């Protein structure tokens, strides 16, 4: 069956695109639309529609690394726009990128209730390539077009219509099309003929300031702003070819390649070969032990996903406190517009908080989210195993501990796995799905399905200390501590990493999460630490002095009643007193040391089979630890470094005997 189907009925040409899963503007779609334009020469109108769950939701990204093939999308849009017969676009689902550009080429746009619109090219390091940056501001105004193009944000149909983006919003597309066809209005002037409103200087200055903060080094938002300004400065006949040329040039940029890698890596990570043939179990009720910040966040995420939750605690009082934390998250979602207030009572009804494990007897899955103590976790898992059905899946949220030890002695170990959520669990998108030696494919598939139901990105990990993410974080922090002991200061290290694109540096991050977490982990590892490994104990001293971070008002930095870190002379004095030497490091030196540590550890994780693919490591570091997406994750970034071997060698030479190098970096 052809991808683009045409049918002439009573002088109206009906054009239907059927290119699953999202009707992307592939070569076949472009060719089919050009044929439809030719067929429309004798029609009085054309109705453009799609099959499946959405109207055209963008371009075929797999084509972006290949030479562009004709017909090009700008030519398709222009042909539709200049067709003697007026085109009517029936829009639903998500109208994205090239899909929106095609819709803008049509004379009339009818949208189904709930349709959303976006120009998401910025998210893959590009600007629109078929006139989107030149038509959209002429149609809906500069400010809305700027919001859409520089952020990729989805815009609801009602707001888009209010700005002039669509003619009609309806609950019945076919009926609305019939009504329009019965009395076709006079053909409107094509969008390129519209004047483009001029933005104010104040708006542009505020926008550039906002983008400088949110982009964290990415250039695509600024490229999109510049392209929109071309619409204000030139005629369409000048701006559109200029847009196309820039779009094609940006396809070759390191930023766009990294962002496209990120796009595909996330999708690949969510479909590992380990679950290819397995069917997930149905999960409707979950028991969670631990109502602290992590447990409450996980519980809220489960409730948002439509599950029933039994939140278990050590006492009725603790259970009530846990309920309060969960309800606070739910109420916050209402305040932010993420949850309809009318749905709040329904979610609250699905939450049971108790200290009675028998209330969880019907749970399909039991998850422990208590603090990192092996004995405590073993006890909780034992209680869950006794209280839940013998077939129920059992999961641990441990960040570092060996799940094999946590589940030791549990009947039917094929049902056991790790579900490592990241805090705050109701917001963070990453879940490490940890496979034990005994974990069945069905159990893994269920973990992946559950994470996806929660709107999260799951990544498969094997068992090692810290799994993928925290193992790499430990290496990153250790490299930072070596810099600290050799003459650098926290503020310089943090500033260098923010300059690289990280949301915060390693010492700001420790203060945010609490120094006691990494302190406890270092104490746990003390007996197994290699004798030759260099150990910097400045962080230990801070914890023992009560300086545990933001919540304590002091850690590596001082916090004067707020969250802004202030350099503390006492900490600087402590660092200098413990320094083994006073070397000078440039910001580039700092970035290279810390990146070398991350990349080397990531390569070891890959070599050991803890991660199945380099892209999985990239996804973990981007979604869980803020590695700049526009750099593609550490393993993709490594491929762009011509001096990587020298970087790793310099890391090893700075602290001899302290690093186990991946095979590719030895010798």
C-alpha positions, 0 to 999 in steps of 0.5 A: 500500500502506498504511503500517501493515498489520494482519492478524488470525491466530488471535486475534492482530493482527499490526501492521506499519509500513512507512514507509521509510527508518526507519519514522518516526512520521509522521502516517500512521503515527500514524493507522495505529496508532490504527486498529490499536488500534481493530481490536485490541478483539477480539484476545487479543494484538497483535504490533507489527513493522516492515519494513526495516532498523530498528524506529521510529527517531524522529519525522518532523523535517520535521513539527516546524515545522508545527502538531501534527496529531492523533492526537498521539504521546502519545495513540497511546502511551497508546492502545496502553498502555490497549488491552485486548489486550496489545501485544508490540513486536518491536525491532531496529536502532535504537529511537529517540525516538518509537520507544522511546516506543511500545515503552514503551507496549507490555506486552512488548518483545522485542529482536533481538541488536544492537538499540540504544536511545536518546532522541536528542531532546536532539540537536535541542534538545528533550525527549521529547514522548510520555512518554519522560522520564516512563516511562523512569526508572520502567522502567530507573532514573533514572541510565540514563534520565538518561544516555540523555536528557541525552546521546542516547547509544545503549545496547546491548540487553544493558545495556538488558535488565539494567536492565529495558528489554526482556524478552527478547533473541533471534536470532529475533524471530518465534520468540520472539514465538511462544513468548510467544504460546503462554503469555502471562504475566499482564499487567504493570502499565503503566509509569506505575504504577511508582514512580520511583527518587529520584536522590541529591543527589551524582549530580545535582550530578555530572551538572550539573557534567558537563553544564555542561562538555560542553554548551558553552552548549546548554540542551537537556541541562538541559531533559532533566534537569529533565523526568526530575526531574518523574517523581520529583516528580509523578504521571505524569498531571501529568508527561506533559502537562508534558513535552509542553507543554515539548517543543512550546515547545522546538520554537520555540526558536532552539537547536532550530531551529539543531540541526534545521538542522544535522541537515538540512544534513549530509544535504544536504551529503553529496548535492550536485547535482554527483554526482546522476547519477554512479555511484561507482567501486569502491575496494578498495585505496588508496595513501597517500604520507606516514606522518606524523600525518595520513597515518597517521590517514587510513590507519587510517580506510581500514583501519577502512572495510575497505580495503587500504592501501599506505603509502608513504614516502621510505625503509624506515625512514620506512615502518616508523615510519609503520606504527608510527603506524598500528598505534598508532591501531589498538591505541588503538581496541581499548583504547577498545572501538572495535575488536574485538581479534580483528579487529586482525590482519586490519586489520594484514594489510591494511596494507603499508608500503614505500618501493617505489611498485611495491607500489601498482601495483594501487591504485584511488586514490592520495592524497598526505599530505605537507607543504605544499610545492608542489614536493614534492607535485607530485613525489609525485603524479607518482610515483603517476601513473606507478606506479598504473594509468592510470585510478586516481583521484589525490587531494591532501590539501592544506589551502591549495595550489591543486590545479590546480598540484599536478596540472599535467601529469598525464594524464587530469585528470578523475580528480584531486580534493582529499580534505582530511581534518582531523587527527586523520583517524581521528577527525574526521568532516569531509572537504572534497571539492575539485573541480578544473575538470577533475574528473569527476562520477564522480571526485567521486561516488567521493570522496563514497562513499569518505568515507561508507564511512569514516563521515565527512561529505563537503562539496563545495568549489571551489578557493580558498586554504584552500578553505571551512574554512581560508579562513574560519579565516584571516579569523577569526584575522586579526580576532582579531589586530586585536583583539590589536593594539588592546588585547585579550589572548589570554586574554580573546579565548579566554575570550570565544569559549569563552563563545560555545560554541567548544571553545577560542579562536583562540590556544589552538587555534593553540598546539594545532595549532602556530603554524608552520602559520599562519606558513608560510601567511602567508609564502606569501601575503606577495607577494599580500597587498593593500598596504592590508591591516593586518598584525599580525606578533606571531605571526610573532615568536613562531615566530621565537623558537621559541614554536611551541605546546604541543609546544614548551612555549610559544606564545601561552601557557606549558605547564608540563609539561601542556596547560593554558595559562598566561598568559606575562608575556613574551608580554603584554609583546610584545603591548603593545609591538606594540600600535598603540592601547589600546582596551577590548573587552567579551566581546560586542565580541570575539564580534561582531568574530570572528563578523562576520569569519566570516560575511562570509568565508562569504558571499563563499565562497557568492557566489563559488560555492566552496560550493554552499549556506550549509548546506555552510559551516555543516557545515564549520565545525561538524564541522571547527572546533568551531563550536557545533552548537546555534548551527547554524553561522555562516551559520545563526547570521547569520540570527538576528542583527538587527544583522549589518550593524552588526557587519560595519561595525564590523569594517571600520571597526576596520581600514580597507582590510583587509576585502573585504566581501561584496556584501550588506554593501557600502554 
